[in-house]
Amino acid sequence: MAYTLTADGIPVKEGSLELGSVPARTHKYITINGLNEGLQPNKEYLLHITYRLKTRYAMGKSWIYSG
């Protein structure tokens, strides 16, 4: 998982976290340390989160091709 915190549209903090294995139909709580430090009250903040699925097969086929 990768994240970017923007303040008024300008990236101010970026990073990535390894979520490990999360089985289907379950949930996982995470904390992004230091994310709320140094925030200014007169700015609009947005947190952008990107998830990437890992491929299941060595040849680059993802789970969608397994039928």
Rosetta blueprint (number, residue, H / E / L):
1 M L
2 A E
3 Y E
4 T E
5 L E
6 T E
7 A E
8 D L
9 G L
10 I E
11 P E
12 V E
13 K E
14 E E
15 G E
16 S E
17 L L
18 E L
19 L L
20 G L
21 S L
22 V L
23 P L
24 A L
25 R L
26 T L
27 H L
28 K L
29 Y L
30 I L
31 T L
32 I L
33 N L
34 G L
35 L L
36 N L
37 E L
38 G L
39 L L
40 Q L
41 P L
42 N L
43 K L
44 E L
45 Y E
46 L E
47 L E
48 H E
49 I E
50 T E
51 Y L
52 R L
53 L L
54 K L
55 T L
56 R L
57 Y L
58 A L
59 M L
60 G L
61 K L
62 S L
63 W H
64 I H
65 Y H
66 S H
67 G L
